[in-house]
Amino acid sequence: MIPNLIILYVDNPIASSRFYQKLFNTEPDVMLPTWAAFSFNNGLNLGLWSTTAKDFVSCGEGNRTELSFMVKDTQEVDTLYQQWSDSGVQIEQEPRQAVFGKTFVALDPDGHRIRVCIPD
């Protein structure tokens, strides 16, 4: 068994889908009022589930995870940072050197953290 789906709980899957569509430069596979989904060539899938859906149940609150992208080099970290900043993506942490390599953190419309990094 291999994990292949990450679900982020969002207020508005359609708005969040538009955000990720722009970020990933790809169309969602599914877009419904309470659910949107993307699939990627590496087998990973991303689901965006509305916290107002009648079948949504959770006892948790807040965003405690990160969606992370490992890129090939520091130039790609800097390029993505500039592209995302220029397009209005909210940046929580500007590029810096961490123990594992260069990184920055952005936020999606619901405050989920999106990390871009390169292993050192």
N, CA, C and O atoms as a GROMACS GRO file, in nm:
protein
  480
    1MET      N    1   0.084  -0.116   0.000
    1MET     CA    2   0.000   0.000   0.000
    1MET      C    3   0.090   0.124   0.000
    1MET      O    4   0.179   0.137   0.084
    2ILE      N    5   0.066   0.216  -0.096
    2ILE     CA    6   0.146   0.337  -0.109
    2ILE      C    7   0.052   0.457  -0.104
    2ILE      O    8  -0.042   0.464  -0.183
    3PRO      N    9   0.075   0.553  -0.014
    3PRO     CA   10  -0.009   0.672  -0.011
    3PRO      C   11  -0.003   0.746  -0.145
    3PRO      O   12   0.105   0.763  -0.202
    4ASN      N   13  -0.119   0.790  -0.194
    4ASN     CA   14  -0.119   0.859  -0.323
    4ASN      C   15  -0.219   0.975  -0.328
    4ASN      O   16  -0.242   1.031  -0.435
    5LEU      N   17  -0.280   1.012  -0.214
    5LEU     CA   18  -0.377   1.120  -0.213
    5LEU      C   19  -0.354   1.208  -0.091
    5LEU      O   20  -0.347   1.159   0.022
    6ILE      N   21  -0.344   1.337  -0.116
    6ILE     CA   22  -0.340   1.437  -0.010
    6ILE      C   23  -0.469   1.517  -0.022
    6ILE      O   24  -0.505   1.563  -0.131
    7ILE      N   25  -0.540   1.533   0.091
    7ILE     CA   26  -0.664   1.611   0.091
    7ILE      C   27  -0.642   1.735   0.178
    7ILE      O   28  -0.598   1.726   0.292
    8LEU      N   29  -0.674   1.850   0.120
    8LEU     CA   30  -0.672   1.974   0.195
    8LEU      C   31  -0.816   2.017   0.216
    8LEU      O   32  -0.896   2.016   0.122
    9TYR      N   33  -0.850   2.055   0.339
    9TYR     CA   34  -0.984   2.104   0.370
    9TYR      C   35  -0.989   2.253   0.338
    9TYR      O   36  -0.906   2.330   0.388
   10VAL      N   37  -1.084   2.292   0.257
   10VAL     CA   38  -1.090   2.430   0.209
   10VAL      C   39  -1.231   2.487   0.224
   10VAL      O   40  -1.329   2.412   0.232
   11ASP      N   41  -1.240   2.618   0.227
   11ASP     CA   42  -1.371   2.684   0.234
   11ASP      C   43  -1.444   2.677   0.101
   11ASP      O   44  -1.565   2.657   0.097
   12ASN      N   45  -1.370   2.694  -0.009
   12ASN     CA   46  -1.432   2.704  -0.141
   12ASN      C   47  -1.348   2.625  -0.242
   12ASN      O   48  -1.251   2.680  -0.295
   13PRO      N   49  -1.382   2.500  -0.271
   13PRO     CA   50  -1.303   2.419  -0.363
   13PRO      C   51  -1.286   2.480  -0.502
   13PRO      O   52  -1.183   2.460  -0.566
   14ILE      N   53  -1.386   2.553  -0.549
   14ILE     CA   54  -1.374   2.613  -0.682
   14ILE      C   55  -1.267   2.722  -0.681
   14ILE      O   56  -1.183   2.727  -0.771
   15ALA      N   57  -1.269   2.809  -0.580
   15ALA     CA   58  -1.166   2.914  -0.570
   15ALA      C   59  -1.028   2.852  -0.546
   15ALA      O   60  -0.930   2.895  -0.606
   16SER      N   61  -1.021   2.753  -0.459
   16SER     CA   62  -0.894   2.687  -0.432
   16SER      C   63  -0.843   2.614  -0.556
   16SER      O   64  -0.722   2.613  -0.583
   17SER      N   65  -0.934   2.555  -0.631
   17SER     CA   66  -0.896   2.487  -0.754
   17SER      C   67  -0.836   2.585  -0.854
   17SER      O   68  -0.737   2.553  -0.920
   18ARG      N   69  -0.894   2.703  -0.864
   18ARG     CA   70  -0.838   2.805  -0.955
   18ARG      C   71  -0.696   2.844  -0.913
   18ARG      O   72  -0.608   2.861  -0.997
   19PHE      N   73  -0.675   2.857  -0.781
   19PHE     CA   74  -0.543   2.889  -0.728
   19PHE      C   75  -0.442   2.782  -0.768
   19PHE      O   76  -0.336   2.813  -0.823
   20TYR      N   77  -0.475   2.655  -0.741
   20TYR     CA   78  -0.382   2.546  -0.772
   20TYR      C   79  -0.369   2.524  -0.922
   20TYR      O   80  -0.262   2.485  -0.969
   21GLN      N   81  -0.474   2.549  -0.997
   21GLN     CA   82  -0.467   2.538  -1.143
   21GLN      C   83  -0.362   2.634  -1.196
   21GLN      O   84  -0.282   2.598  -1.283
   22LYS      N   85  -0.362   2.756  -1.145
   22LYS     CA   86  -0.263   2.856  -1.185
   22LYS      C   87  -0.124   2.816  -1.136
   22LYS      O   88  -0.025   2.829  -1.209
   23LEU      N   89  -0.115   2.767  -1.012
   23LEU     CA   90   0.014   2.729  -0.953
   23LEU      C   91   0.077   2.612  -1.028
   23LEU      O   92   0.197   2.614  -1.056
   24PHE      N   93  -0.003   2.510  -1.060
   24PHE     CA   94   0.047   2.390  -1.126
   24PHE      C   95   0.047   2.400  -1.277
   24PHE      O   96   0.107   2.318  -1.346
   25ASN      N   97  -0.022   2.502  -1.330
   25ASN     CA   98  -0.038   2.517  -1.474
   25ASN      C   99  -0.101   2.392  -1.536
   25ASN      O  100  -0.056   2.342  -1.639
   26THR      N  101  -0.207   2.343  -1.470
   26THR     CA  102  -0.279   2.225  -1.518
   26THR      C  103  -0.425   2.233  -1.476
   26THR      O  104  -0.459   2.294  -1.374
   27GLU      N  105  -0.510   2.172  -1.553
   27GLU     CA  106  -0.653   2.168  -1.523
   27GLU      C  107  -0.682   2.062  -1.416
   27GLU      O  108  -0.614   1.960  -1.411
   28PRO      N  109  -0.781   2.086  -1.330
   28PRO     CA  110  -0.822   1.982  -1.236
   28PRO      C  111  -0.890   1.868  -1.311
   28PRO      O  112  -0.950   1.889  -1.416
   29ASP      N  113  -0.882   1.748  -1.255
   29ASP     CA  114  -0.951   1.632  -1.312
   29ASP      C  115  -1.100   1.638  -1.282
   29ASP      O  116  -1.182   1.596  -1.362
   30VAL      N  117  -1.132   1.692  -1.164
   30VAL     CA  118  -1.270   1.702  -1.118
   30VAL      C  119  -1.288   1.838  -1.052
   30VAL      O  120  -1.200   1.882  -0.977
   31MET      N  121  -1.400   1.905  -1.080
   31MET     CA  122  -1.432   2.028  -1.009
   31MET      C  123  -1.582   2.030  -0.984
   31MET      O  124  -1.662   2.047  -1.077
   32LEU      N  125  -1.619   2.013  -0.858
   32LEU     CA  126  -1.758   2.016  -0.814
   32LEU      C  127  -1.771   2.124  -0.707
   32LEU      O  128  -1.669   2.173  -0.658
   33PRO      N  129  -1.890   2.162  -0.670
   33PRO     CA  130  -1.905   2.266  -0.568
   33PRO      C  131  -1.837   2.234  -0.435
   33PRO      O  132  -1.792   2.324  -0.365
   34THR      N  133  -1.829   2.105  -0.399
   34THR     CA  134  -1.769   2.070  -0.269
   34THR      C  135  -1.644   1.984  -0.281
   34THR      O  136  -1.592   1.938  -0.179
   35TRP      N  137  -1.593   1.960  -0.401
   35TRP     CA  138  -1.476   1.874  -0.420
   35TRP      C  139  -1.406   1.909  -0.551
   35TRP      O  140  -1.470   1.929  -0.654
   36ALA      N  141  -1.276   1.916  -0.546
   36ALA     CA  142  -1.194   1.933  -0.666
   36ALA      C  143  -1.074   1.842  -0.651
   36ALA      O  144  -1.029   1.816  -0.539
   37ALA      N  145  -1.021   1.794  -0.764
   37ALA     CA  146  -0.908   1.701  -0.756
   37ALA      C  147  -0.814   1.720  -0.874
   37ALA      O  148  -0.855   1.748  -0.986
   38PHE      N  149  -0.686   1.704  -0.844
   38PHE     CA  150  -0.579   1.708  -0.944
   38PHE      C  151  -0.504   1.576  -0.937
   38PHE      O  152  -0.491   1.518  -0.829
   39SER      N  153  -0.453   1.530  -1.050
   39SER     CA  154  -0.365   1.413  -1.050
   39SER      C  155  -0.236   1.452  -1.120
   39SER      O  156  -0.234   1.538  -1.208
   40PHE      N  157  -0.127   1.387  -1.080
   40PHE     CA  158   0.005   1.420  -1.132
   40PHE      C  159   0.072   1.295  -1.186
   40PHE      O  160   0.040   1.183  -1.148
   41ASN      N  161   0.167   1.316  -1.276
   41ASN     CA  162   0.236   1.206  -1.344
   41ASN      C  163   0.310   1.112  -1.248
   41ASN      O  164   0.332   0.996  -1.283
   42ASN      N  165   0.348   1.159  -1.131
   42ASN     CA  166   0.421   1.074  -1.036
   42ASN      C  167   0.328   0.988  -0.951
   42ASN      O  168   0.375   0.918  -0.860
   43GLY      N  169   0.196   0.991  -0.979
   43GLY     CA  170   0.101   0.908  -0.905
   43GLY      C  171   0.036   0.977  -0.788
   43GLY      O  172  -0.055   0.921  -0.726
   44LEU      N  173   0.079   1.098  -0.755
   44LEU     CA  174   0.020   1.172  -0.644
   44LEU      C  175  -0.109   1.239  -0.692
   44LEU      O  176  -0.119   1.283  -0.806
   45ASN      N  177  -0.206   1.247  -0.602
   45ASN     CA  178  -0.332   1.316  -0.628
   45ASN      C  179  -0.356   1.416  -0.516
   45ASN      O  180  -0.321   1.391  -0.401
   46LEU      N  181  -0.415   1.529  -0.552
   46LEU     CA  182  -0.449   1.632  -0.455
   46LEU      C  183  -0.599   1.654  -0.459
   46LEU      O  184  -0.655   1.683  -0.565
   47GLY      N  185  -0.663   1.640  -0.343
   47GLY     CA  186  -0.805   1.666  -0.332
   47GLY      C  187  -0.830   1.791  -0.249
   47GLY      O  188  -0.760   1.816  -0.152
   48LEU      N  189  -0.930   1.868  -0.288
   48LEU     CA  190  -0.971   1.989  -0.217
   48LEU      C  191  -1.115   1.968  -0.175
   48LEU      O  192  -1.205   1.970  -0.259
   49TRP      N  193  -1.138   1.950  -0.044
   49TRP     CA  194  -1.270   1.912   0.006
   49TRP      C  195  -1.329   2.026   0.088
   49TRP      O  196  -1.264   2.080   0.178
   50SER      N  197  -1.451   2.063   0.057
   50SER     CA  198  -1.517   2.173   0.124
   50SER      C  199  -1.552   2.138   0.268
   50SER      O  200  -1.608   2.032   0.297
   51THR      N  201  -1.518   2.229   0.357
   51THR     CA  202  -1.554   2.211   0.498
   51THR      C  203  -1.703   2.233   0.521
   51THR      O  204  -1.754   2.208   0.631
   52THR      N  205  -1.775   2.279   0.418
   52THR     CA  206  -1.920   2.298   0.430
   52THR      C  207  -1.998   2.186   0.361
   52THR      O  208  -2.121   2.191   0.358
   53ALA      N  209  -1.930   2.086   0.306
   53ALA     CA  210  -2.000   1.974   0.242
   53ALA      C  211  -2.079   1.897   0.348
   53ALA      O  212  -2.032   1.880   0.461
   54LYS      N  213  -2.198   1.852   0.311
   54LYS     CA  214  -2.282   1.783   0.411
   54LYS      C  215  -2.220   1.653   0.459
   54LYS      O  216  -2.253   1.606   0.568
   55ASP      N  217  -2.130   1.593   0.381
   55ASP     CA  218  -2.066   1.468   0.423
   55ASP      C  219  -1.928   1.491   0.484
   55ASP      O  220  -1.856   1.394   0.509
   56PHE      N  221  -1.889   1.616   0.507
   56PHE     CA  222  -1.760   1.647   0.569
   56PHE      C  223  -1.773   1.640   0.720
   56PHE      O  224  -1.862   1.702   0.778
   57VAL      N  225  -1.685   1.565   0.783
   57VAL     CA  226  -1.680   1.554   0.928
   57VAL      C  227  -1.535   1.561   0.971
   57VAL      O  228  -1.452   1.486   0.921
   58SER      N  229  -1.504   1.650   1.064
   58SER     CA  230  -1.369   1.660   1.118
   58SER      C  231  -1.377   1.722   1.256
   58SER      O  232  -1.455   1.814   1.280
   59CYS      N  233  -1.296   1.672   1.346
   59CYS     CA  234  -1.290   1.732   1.479
   59CYS      C  235  -1.170   1.824   1.491
   59CYS      O  236  -1.150   1.886   1.596
   60GLY      N  237  -1.089   1.834   1.386
   60GLY     CA  238  -0.971   1.919   1.391
   60GLY      C  239  -0.997   2.058   1.338
   60GLY      O  240  -1.097   2.083   1.272
   61GLU      N  241  -0.905   2.148   1.369
   61GLU     CA  242  -0.912   2.284   1.319
   61GLU      C  243  -0.773   2.327   1.277
   61GLU      O  244  -0.673   2.277   1.328
   62GLY      N  245  -0.767   2.422   1.183
   62GLY     CA  246  -0.640   2.480   1.144
   62GLY      C  247  -0.567   2.400   1.039
   62GLY      O  248  -0.610   2.291   1.000
   63ASN      N  249  -0.456   2.454   0.994
   63ASN     CA  250  -0.374   2.391   0.891
   63ASN      C  251  -0.241   2.351   0.953
   63ASN      O  252  -0.159   2.436   0.989
   64ARG      N  253  -0.220   2.223   0.966
   64ARG     CA  254  -0.102   2.172   1.035
   64ARG      C  255  -0.007   2.096   0.942
   64ARG      O  256   0.086   2.030   0.989
   65THR      N  257  -0.028   2.105   0.814
   65THR     CA  258   0.056   2.031   0.720
   65THR      C  259   0.110   2.125   0.613
   65THR      O  260   0.068   2.240   0.601
   66GLU      N  261   0.204   2.073   0.535
   66GLU     CA  262   0.258   2.146   0.421
   66GLU      C  263   0.249   2.059   0.297
   66GLU      O  264   0.267   1.937   0.305
   67LEU      N  265   0.222   2.120   0.187
   67LEU     CA  266   0.235   2.057   0.057
   67LEU      C  267   0.372   2.100   0.008
   67LEU      O  268   0.397   2.220  -0.008
   68SER      N  269   0.462   2.006  -0.014
   68SER     CA  270   0.601   2.041  -0.044
   68SER      C  271   0.643   1.994  -0.182
   68SER      O  272   0.604   1.887  -0.228
   69PHE      N  273   0.723   2.076  -0.247
   69PHE     CA  274   0.777   2.046  -0.379
   69PHE      C  275   0.929   2.053  -0.372
   69PHE      O  276   0.985   2.157  -0.338
   70MET      N  277   0.994   1.944  -0.405
   70MET     CA  278   1.140   1.945  -0.413
   70MET      C  279   1.178   1.974  -0.557
   70MET      O  280   1.130   1.909  -0.650
   71VAL      N  281   1.264   2.073  -0.575
   71VAL     CA  282   1.308   2.113  -0.708
   71VAL      C  283   1.457   2.085  -0.722
   71VAL      O  284   1.524   2.051  -0.624
   72LYS      N  285   1.509   2.099  -0.845
   72LYS     CA  286   1.645   2.050  -0.873
   72LYS      C  287   1.758   2.138  -0.822
   72LYS      O  288   1.864   2.087  -0.788
   73ASP      N  289   1.737   2.272  -0.816
   73ASP     CA  290   1.850   2.357  -0.774
   73ASP      C  291   1.800   2.490  -0.717
   73ASP      O  292   1.680   2.520  -0.723
   74THR      N  293   1.893   2.567  -0.661
   74THR     CA  294   1.856   2.693  -0.598
   74THR      C  295   1.799   2.793  -0.699
   74THR      O  296   1.716   2.876  -0.663
   75GLN      N  297   1.843   2.785  -0.823
   75GLN     CA  298   1.789   2.874  -0.925
   75GLN      C  299   1.639   2.851  -0.944
   75GLN      O  300   1.563   2.946  -0.961
   76GLU      N  301   1.597   2.724  -0.940
   76GLU     CA  302   1.454   2.694  -0.955
   76GLU      C  303   1.375   2.744  -0.833
   76GLU      O  304   1.262   2.790  -0.848
   77VAL      N  305   1.434   2.735  -0.714
   77VAL     CA  306   1.369   2.791  -0.595
   77VAL      C  307   1.347   2.940  -0.616
   77VAL      O  308   1.237   2.992  -0.594
   78ASP      N  309   1.452   3.011  -0.659
   78ASP     CA  310   1.443   3.155  -0.679
   78ASP      C  311   1.345   3.191  -0.791
   78ASP      O  312   1.270   3.288  -0.778
   79THR      N  313   1.346   3.114  -0.899
   79THR     CA  314   1.256   3.141  -1.011
   79THR      C  315   1.110   3.124  -0.969
   79THR      O  316   1.027   3.210  -0.999
   80LEU      N  317   1.078   3.014  -0.900
   80LEU     CA  318   0.940   2.992  -0.854
   80LEU      C  319   0.898   3.099  -0.754
   80LEU      O  320   0.785   3.147  -0.757
   81TYR      N  321   0.989   3.135  -0.664
   81TYR     CA  322   0.958   3.241  -0.567
   81TYR      C  323   0.919   3.369  -0.641
   81TYR      O  324   0.818   3.432  -0.607
   82GLN      N  325   0.997   3.408  -0.739
   82GLN     CA  326   0.969   3.531  -0.813
   82GLN      C  327   0.839   3.522  -0.891
   82GLN      O  328   0.758   3.615  -0.890
   83GLN      N  329   0.817   3.408  -0.959
   83GLN     CA  330   0.693   3.390  -1.036
   83GLN      C  331   0.571   3.396  -0.945
   83GLN      O  332   0.474   3.465  -0.976
   84TRP      N  333   0.576   3.323  -0.834
   84TRP     CA  334   0.462   3.320  -0.743
   84TRP      C  335   0.440   3.457  -0.680
   84TRP      O  336   0.326   3.502  -0.669
   85SER      N  337   0.546   3.524  -0.637
   85SER     CA  338   0.534   3.657  -0.578
   85SER      C  339   0.472   3.754  -0.678
   85SER      O  340   0.380   3.828  -0.645
   86ASP      N  341   0.523   3.752  -0.801
   86ASP     CA  342   0.473   3.842  -0.905
   86ASP      C  343   0.327   3.817  -0.939
   86ASP      O  344   0.256   3.909  -0.980
   87SER      N  345   0.281   3.692  -0.922
   87SER     CA  346   0.142   3.660  -0.956
   87SER      C  347   0.047   3.679  -0.837
   87SER      O  348  -0.072   3.649  -0.847
   88GLY      N  349   0.099   3.728  -0.725
   88GLY     CA  350   0.013   3.758  -0.611
   88GLY      C  351  -0.004   3.648  -0.508
   88GLY      O  352  -0.084   3.662  -0.417
   89VAL      N  353   0.072   3.538  -0.521
   89VAL     CA  354   0.065   3.432  -0.421
   89VAL      C  355   0.123   3.488  -0.290
   89VAL      O  356   0.230   3.549  -0.289
   90GLN      N  357   0.051   3.465  -0.180
   90GLN     CA  358   0.098   3.513  -0.050
   90GLN      C  359   0.220   3.433  -0.005
   90GLN      O  360   0.216   3.310  -0.001
   91ILE      N  361   0.327   3.502   0.028
   91ILE     CA  362   0.451   3.438   0.074
   91ILE      C  363   0.458   3.449   0.225
   91ILE      O  364   0.450   3.559   0.281
   92GLU      N  365   0.472   3.335   0.291
   92GLU     CA  366   0.484   3.337   0.437
   92GLU      C  367   0.630   3.346   0.480
   92GLU      O  368   0.662   3.412   0.579
   93GLN      N  369   0.718   3.281   0.404
   93GLN     CA  370   0.861   3.279   0.439
   93GLN      C  371   0.940   3.298   0.311
   93GLN      O  372   0.932   3.217   0.219
   94GLU      N  373   1.017   3.405   0.304
   94GLU     CA  374   1.098   3.433   0.186
   94GLU      C  375   1.212   3.331   0.176
   94GLU      O  376   1.243   3.263   0.274
   95PRO      N  377   1.273   3.320   0.058
   95PRO     CA  378   1.381   3.221   0.042
   95PRO      C  379   1.490   3.235   0.147
   95PRO      O  380   1.535   3.345   0.180
   96ARG      N  381   1.531   3.120   0.198
   96ARG     CA  382   1.638   3.116   0.298
   96ARG      C  383   1.702   2.978   0.296
   96ARG      O  384   1.647   2.884   0.240
   97GLN      N  385   1.817   2.968   0.357
   97GLN     CA  386   1.887   2.842   0.367
   97GLN      C  387   1.843   2.772   0.495
   97GLN      O  388   1.859   2.827   0.604
   98ALA      N  389   1.788   2.654   0.483
   98ALA     CA  390   1.749   2.573   0.599
   98ALA      C  391   1.848   2.458   0.612
   98ALA      O  392   1.937   2.442   0.528
   99VAL      N  393   1.834   2.377   0.714
   99VAL     CA  394   1.927   2.266   0.735
   99VAL      C  395   1.922   2.167   0.619
   99VAL      O  396   2.021   2.096   0.596
  100PHE      N  397   1.812   2.159   0.547
  100PHE     CA  398   1.797   2.064   0.437
  100PHE      C  399   1.818   2.128   0.300
  100PHE      O  400   1.810   2.058   0.200
  101GLY      N  401   1.844   2.259   0.293
  101GLY     CA  402   1.866   2.325   0.166
  101GLY      C  403   1.786   2.453   0.154
  101GLY      O  404   1.715   2.491   0.247
  102LYS      N  405   1.796   2.520   0.039
  102LYS     CA  406   1.725   2.647   0.017
  102LYS      C  407   1.575   2.621   0.006
  102LYS      O  408   1.533   2.521  -0.053
  103THR      N  409   1.495   2.712   0.063
  103THR     CA  410   1.351   2.691   0.070
  103THR      C  411   1.276   2.823   0.081
  103THR      O  412   1.332   2.924   0.121
  104PHE      N  413   1.148   2.822   0.045
  104PHE     CA  414   1.055   2.929   0.079
  104PHE      C  415   0.918   2.867   0.100
  104PHE      O  416   0.893   2.754   0.059
  105VAL      N  417   0.829   2.943   0.165
  105VAL     CA  418   0.695   2.894   0.195
  105VAL      C  419   0.591   2.996   0.150
  105VAL      O  420   0.601   3.115   0.181
  106ALA      N  421   0.492   2.948   0.076
  106ALA     CA  422   0.378   3.029   0.032
  106ALA      C  423   0.253   2.977   0.103
  106ALA      O  424   0.256   2.874   0.169
  107LEU      N  425   0.144   3.051   0.088
  107LEU     CA  426   0.015   3.011   0.146
  107LEU      C  427  -0.092   3.007   0.038
  107LEU      O  428  -0.094   3.092  -0.052
  108ASP      N  429  -0.180   2.907   0.046
  108ASP     CA  430  -0.294   2.904  -0.046
  108ASP      C  431  -0.407   2.989   0.013
  108ASP      O  432  -0.390   3.043   0.123
  109PRO      N  433  -0.520   3.002  -0.054
  109PRO     CA  434  -0.627   3.089  -0.003
  109PRO      C  435  -0.681   3.050   0.135
  109PRO      O  436  -0.738   3.133   0.204
  110ASP      N  437  -0.662   2.923   0.175
  110ASP     CA  438  -0.710   2.878   0.307
  110ASP      C  439  -0.600   2.876   0.412
  110ASP      O  440  -0.622   2.832   0.524
  111GLY      N  441  -0.481   2.923   0.376
  111GLY     CA  442  -0.370   2.927   0.470
  111GLY      C  443  -0.287   2.801   0.476
  111GLY      O  444  -0.199   2.790   0.561
  112HIS      N  445  -0.310   2.704   0.387
  112HIS     CA  446  -0.225   2.585   0.382
  112HIS      C  447  -0.087   2.627   0.334
  112HIS      O  448  -0.073   2.706   0.241
  113ARG      N  449   0.014   2.572   0.398
  113ARG     CA  450   0.152   2.605   0.365
  113ARG      C  451   0.196   2.525   0.242
  113ARG      O  452   0.168   2.406   0.230
  114ILE      N  453   0.267   2.593   0.152
  114ILE     CA  454   0.322   2.530   0.031
  114ILE      C  455   0.472   2.558   0.032
  114ILE      O  456   0.514   2.673   0.013
  115ARG      N  457   0.552   2.455   0.053
  115ARG     CA  458   0.697   2.472   0.061
  115ARG      C  459   0.762   2.430  -0.070
  115ARG      O  460   0.728   2.326  -0.127
  116VAL      N  461   0.856   2.510  -0.114
  116VAL     CA  462   0.943   2.476  -0.226
  116VAL      C  463   1.082   2.465  -0.168
  116VAL      O  464   1.127   2.555  -0.096
  117CYS      N  465   1.153   2.356  -0.198
  117CYS     CA  466   1.285   2.338  -0.139
  117CYS      C  467   1.374   2.253  -0.229
  117CYS      O  468   1.328   2.188  -0.324
  118ILE      N  469   1.500   2.257  -0.197
  118ILE     CA  470   1.598   2.173  -0.264
  118ILE      C  471   1.680   2.106  -0.155
  118ILE      O  472   1.723   2.171  -0.060
  119PRO      N  473   1.701   1.978  -0.169
  119PRO     CA  474   1.785   1.911  -0.068
  119PRO      C  475   1.929   1.959  -0.082
  119PRO      O  476   1.978   1.978  -0.194
  120ASP      N  477   1.995   1.977   0.028
  120ASP     CA  478   2.134   2.022   0.028
  120ASP      C  479   2.228   1.907   0.000
  120ASP      O  480   2.349   1.926  -0.004
   0.00000   0.00000   0.00000
